[in-house]
Amino acid sequence: MVATIFIDGEAGTTGLQIRDRLAGRRDLEIISIAQDKRKDQDERKRLLNLADVAILCLPDDAAKESVSLIENDTTKVIDASTAHRIADGWTYGFAEMDRLQAGKIAESKRVGNPGCWPQGPIAMLRPLVEAGLVPADYPLSVNGISGYSGGGRTMIEEYEAKGDDANEFMPYGLTFKHKHLPELQTYAKLDSTPLFTPVVGNFRQGMVTMVPLQLSMAAKIPTGAELHAAIADYFAAIKGGFVEVAPFEQAERVPELNPEIYNDTNRMRLHVFANDARAQAVLVAVYDNLGKGASGAAVQNLNLMLGVAEDTSLAA
């Protein structure tokens, strides 16, 4: 049976990427709103209620409005905005978050697609908090760098217009109210909000997220090998998915810590580096902010909700 998919906001960056990934699928029919009816509320409502799955690629308020227009109990929703990521009745769409999450997504009618920034830190911190190696009340910092496509159409146009003259390293979120912080705190199982300092780089897509750890602050100081083993064992128990853990190694630099290395894939690779003598470590995740961080995750969630192979249409 062919499933009908309506991408509400298909002309945006995430919507276009989802369409590209779904191109050629014989098990799907993409239904689109006509150009001259894009502001027609009745037509949007008709398509939302016609679809088997609606994927919302909209600002938060518009996404809430779209959900309110659905009057049946059959249309499933994947919301790529921040509106429903920690909302009651919605399932968080990070399929590898734990060994039960993919099953929860498959059974859900309402899935909040995760933000790009939180996924890497959640993947690295949740196993350590659950294992008791990092206390839930630990004063954490999170930082990283992402391609400018994460800022949407306006930022893409600004960066590409400036070319080589664009800012190479632009910190932002300096009021410490980034919209991804609630989901990061919630799903990493933290008692308080981390200090988060994101950076935009002068490249289109891809990202590296990092969590530095001053382990001397913990009551029981774990070694780097213990941190790595806890993360590796956690993901070894999760069947399928796209998250992998790099071998534990001592190195001054690693070529794979390149934010663009996994572009156009749904892959996420986690690294642990440590100096036990100094009781210091850093956790590093590398993935594509437009892939695993957005449209790739949406397609992965769509596959789970439709009961097809999780990796359909997705490059690893």
C-alpha positions as CSV (number, residue, x, y, z in Angstrom):
1,M,0.0,0.0,0.0
2,V,1.3,3.4,-0.9
3,A,1.5,6.0,1.9
4,T,0.7,9.6,1.2
5,I,3.1,12.1,2.7
6,F,2.5,15.9,3.0
7,I,5.5,18.0,3.8
8,D,4.1,21.3,5.2
9,G,6.9,23.8,4.5
10,E,8.5,21.8,1.7
11,A,10.2,24.8,0.2
12,G,12.5,25.3,3.3
13,T,15.9,23.8,3.7
14,T,14.8,20.8,5.8
15,G,11.7,20.2,3.6
16,L,13.8,20.2,0.4
17,Q,16.3,17.8,1.9
18,I,13.5,15.4,2.9
19,R,12.0,15.5,-0.6
20,D,15.4,14.7,-2.0
21,R,15.8,11.7,0.2
22,L,12.3,10.4,-0.6
23,A,12.7,10.8,-4.4
24,G,12.1,7.6,-6.2
25,R,10.3,5.8,-3.4
26,R,7.6,3.6,-4.8
27,D,6.0,3.0,-1.4
28,L,5.2,6.7,-1.0
29,E,3.2,9.4,-2.7
30,I,4.2,13.0,-1.9
31,I,1.3,15.4,-2.0
32,S,2.0,19.1,-2.4
33,I,0.1,22.3,-2.0
34,A,-0.2,24.2,-5.3
35,Q,1.9,27.4,-5.5
36,D,-1.1,29.6,-5.7
37,K,-2.7,28.0,-2.6
38,R,0.3,28.1,-0.2
39,K,-1.5,30.7,2.0
40,D,-4.9,29.0,1.6
41,Q,-5.7,27.7,5.1
42,D,-8.5,25.4,3.9
43,E,-6.2,23.7,1.3
44,R,-3.5,23.2,3.9
45,K,-6.2,21.7,6.2
46,R,-7.4,19.4,3.5
47,L,-3.9,18.1,2.7
48,L,-3.0,17.6,6.4
49,N,-6.1,15.5,6.9
50,L,-5.6,13.6,3.6
51,A,-2.1,12.5,4.4
52,D,-1.1,9.3,6.1
53,V,1.9,11.2,7.5
54,A,2.4,15.0,7.7
55,I,6.0,16.2,8.1
56,L,6.0,19.8,9.5
57,C,9.0,21.9,8.4
58,L,7.7,25.2,9.9
59,P,8.4,27.7,12.6
60,D,7.0,26.7,16.0
61,D,3.8,28.7,16.0
62,A,3.0,27.5,12.4
63,A,3.7,23.9,13.4
64,K,1.3,24.2,16.3
65,E,-1.3,25.6,14.0
66,S,-0.9,22.8,11.5
67,V,-1.4,20.2,14.3
68,S,-4.6,22.0,15.3
69,L,-5.9,21.7,11.8
70,I,-5.8,17.9,11.9
71,E,-9.3,16.6,12.7
72,N,-8.9,12.9,12.2
73,D,-7.2,10.2,14.3
74,T,-5.3,8.7,11.4
75,T,-2.8,11.3,10.2
76,K,0.6,10.8,11.8
77,V,2.8,13.8,12.4
78,I,6.6,14.4,12.4
79,D,7.3,17.9,13.6
80,A,10.7,19.3,12.7
81,S,10.2,22.4,14.8
82,T,11.0,22.8,18.5
83,A,7.3,23.1,19.4
84,H,6.7,19.5,20.5
85,R,10.1,18.0,21.4
86,I,9.4,17.7,25.1
87,A,5.6,18.0,24.9
88,D,3.3,15.5,26.5
89,G,1.9,13.0,24.1
90,W,4.8,13.3,21.7
91,T,7.7,10.9,21.2
92,Y,11.2,12.2,20.8
93,G,12.5,11.3,17.4
94,F,16.1,10.3,18.2
95,A,15.8,6.6,17.4
96,E,19.1,5.5,19.0
97,M,18.5,7.4,22.2
98,D,18.0,4.1,24.0
99,R,17.2,0.5,23.0
100,L,13.4,1.1,23.2
101,Q,13.1,4.4,21.4
102,A,12.9,3.1,17.9
103,G,9.9,1.0,18.9
104,K,8.3,3.9,20.6
105,I,8.6,6.0,17.5
106,A,7.2,3.1,15.3
107,E,4.1,3.0,17.5
108,S,3.6,6.8,17.8
109,K,1.3,9.1,15.9
110,R,3.1,12.2,17.1
111,V,6.9,12.5,16.8
112,G,9.0,15.5,17.6
113,N,12.0,15.4,15.3
114,P,15.1,16.3,17.3
115,G,17.3,19.4,16.9
116,C,20.7,19.1,15.4
117,W,22.7,20.4,18.3
118,P,21.3,18.2,21.1
119,Q,21.6,14.8,19.5
120,G,25.4,14.4,19.8
121,P,25.5,15.5,23.5
122,I,22.5,13.4,24.3
123,A,24.1,10.4,22.7
124,M,27.3,10.9,24.7
125,L,25.9,12.0,28.1
126,R,22.8,9.8,28.6
127,P,24.8,6.6,28.8
128,L,27.2,8.1,31.3
129,V,24.4,9.6,33.5
130,E,22.6,6.2,33.5
131,A,25.8,4.4,34.4
132,G,26.5,6.8,37.2
133,L,29.8,8.0,35.7
134,V,28.6,11.5,35.2
135,P,26.3,12.8,38.0
136,A,23.0,14.3,36.8
137,D,23.8,17.5,38.7
138,Y,27.3,17.8,37.1
139,P,28.0,21.4,35.9
140,L,28.3,20.6,32.2
141,S,29.4,22.7,29.2
142,V,28.6,21.9,25.6
143,N,30.1,23.5,22.6
144,G,30.7,22.8,18.9
145,I,30.6,24.1,15.4
146,S,28.0,23.7,12.7
147,G,27.6,24.7,9.0
148,Y,25.7,27.8,8.2
149,S,22.7,25.8,6.7
150,G,21.6,25.3,10.3
151,G,20.5,29.0,10.4
152,G,18.0,28.5,7.6
153,R,17.4,30.3,4.3
154,T,18.4,33.8,5.5
155,M,21.7,32.7,7.0
156,I,22.5,30.5,3.9
157,E,21.9,33.5,1.6
158,E,24.1,35.8,3.8
159,Y,27.0,33.4,4.0
160,E,26.9,32.4,0.3
161,A,26.7,36.1,-0.8
162,K,29.8,36.9,1.2
163,G,31.7,33.8,0.2
164,D,35.3,33.8,1.5
165,D,34.6,37.1,3.4
166,A,32.0,35.5,5.6
167,N,32.8,35.0,9.3
168,E,34.9,31.8,9.7
169,F,34.0,31.3,13.3
170,M,30.8,33.0,14.7
171,P,29.8,32.2,18.3
172,Y,26.1,32.8,19.0
173,G,23.4,32.0,21.5
174,L,25.3,34.3,23.9
175,T,22.2,35.0,26.0
176,F,22.3,31.3,26.9
177,K,18.7,30.7,25.9
178,H,19.2,28.5,22.9
179,K,16.0,26.8,21.8
180,H,17.6,23.3,21.9
181,L,18.5,23.5,25.6
182,P,15.2,22.1,27.0
183,E,15.4,18.9,25.0
184,L,19.2,18.5,25.7
185,Q,18.6,18.8,29.4
186,T,15.5,16.5,29.3
187,Y,16.9,13.6,27.3
188,A,20.4,13.7,28.6
189,K,18.7,13.3,32.0
190,L,20.4,16.3,33.5
191,D,19.2,18.2,36.6
192,S,20.2,21.6,35.3
193,T,20.8,23.3,32.0
194,P,24.3,23.0,30.5
195,L,26.4,26.1,29.5
196,F,26.0,25.9,25.7
197,T,28.2,27.9,23.4
198,P,27.5,27.0,19.7
199,V,29.5,28.3,16.7
200,V,28.6,28.8,13.1
201,G,31.5,28.1,10.6
202,N,31.9,29.2,7.0
203,F,30.9,25.9,5.5
204,R,27.5,24.8,4.4
205,Q,26.7,21.7,6.4
206,G,28.1,19.2,8.9
207,M,28.9,19.6,12.6
208,V,31.0,18.6,15.5
209,T,29.6,18.8,19.1
210,M,31.8,18.5,22.2
211,V,31.4,18.0,25.9
212,P,34.5,18.7,28.0
213,L,34.6,17.0,31.4
214,Q,36.6,18.0,34.5
215,L,36.4,14.6,36.1
216,S,38.2,15.7,39.3
217,M,34.9,17.3,40.3
218,A,33.2,13.9,40.5
219,A,33.0,12.0,43.8
220,K,34.3,8.9,42.0
221,I,36.7,9.7,39.1
222,P,36.2,7.5,36.1
223,T,39.0,6.8,33.6
224,G,38.7,7.5,29.9
225,A,38.5,3.8,29.2
226,E,35.5,3.5,31.6
227,L,33.7,6.4,29.9
228,H,34.3,4.9,26.5
229,A,33.2,1.4,27.6
230,A,30.0,2.7,29.0
231,I,29.1,4.5,25.8
232,A,30.2,1.6,23.6
233,D,28.3,-0.9,25.6
234,Y,25.2,1.3,25.5
235,F,25.1,1.5,21.8
236,A,26.1,-2.1,21.3
237,A,22.8,-3.0,22.9
238,I,20.8,-0.9,20.3
239,K,20.1,-2.9,17.2
240,G,20.2,-1.1,13.9
241,G,20.4,2.7,13.7
242,F,23.2,5.0,12.6
243,V,25.2,5.8,15.8
244,E,28.6,4.2,16.1
245,V,31.4,4.5,18.7
246,A,35.0,5.0,17.5
247,P,37.8,3.0,19.2
248,F,39.3,4.5,22.3
249,E,42.7,6.0,21.5
250,Q,45.2,8.5,22.7
251,A,45.9,11.1,20.0
252,E,46.8,14.7,19.6
253,R,44.6,15.1,16.6
254,V,42.2,12.8,14.6
255,P,41.4,13.5,10.9
256,E,37.9,12.1,11.4
257,L,37.0,15.1,13.6
258,N,36.0,17.0,10.5
259,P,32.5,18.5,10.6
260,E,31.9,17.8,6.9
261,I,33.1,14.2,6.8
262,Y,29.6,12.6,7.1
263,N,27.7,15.1,5.0
264,D,24.7,13.7,3.1
265,T,24.6,10.7,5.4
266,N,22.6,9.8,8.5
267,R,25.8,8.6,10.3
268,M,26.9,9.8,13.7
269,R,30.3,8.8,15.2
270,L,31.2,9.3,18.8
271,H,34.7,9.7,20.2
272,V,36.1,9.8,23.7
273,F,39.5,11.4,24.5
274,A,41.0,11.5,28.0
275,N,44.0,12.3,30.1
276,D,43.6,10.2,33.3
277,A,46.6,11.8,35.0
278,R,44.8,15.2,34.7
279,A,41.3,13.7,35.3
280,Q,40.1,15.4,32.1
281,A,38.2,14.1,29.1
282,V,36.3,15.4,26.1
283,L,33.4,13.6,24.3
284,V,33.0,14.4,20.6
285,A,30.2,13.6,18.1
286,V,30.5,14.1,14.4
287,Y,27.4,14.1,12.1
288,D,25.6,16.1,9.4
289,N,23.4,18.9,10.8
290,L,21.1,18.4,7.7
291,G,21.3,14.6,7.8
292,K,21.1,13.0,11.2
293,G,20.6,16.5,12.6
294,A,17.4,17.2,10.6
295,S,16.0,15.7,7.4
296,G,17.8,12.3,7.7
297,A,16.4,11.9,11.2
298,A,12.9,12.8,9.8
299,V,13.1,10.1,7.1
300,Q,14.4,7.6,9.6
301,N,11.4,8.4,11.8
302,L,9.1,8.2,8.8
303,N,10.4,4.7,8.0
304,L,9.9,3.5,11.5
305,M,6.3,4.9,11.6
306,L,5.5,3.2,8.3
307,G,7.0,-0.1,9.3
308,V,9.7,-0.2,6.6
309,A,13.4,-0.8,7.0
310,E,14.9,2.0,9.1
311,D,17.7,2.8,6.6
312,T,15.5,3.1,3.5
313,S,16.5,6.1,1.5
314,L,19.3,6.9,3.9
315,A,23.1,6.7,3.4
316,A,25.2,5.4,6.3
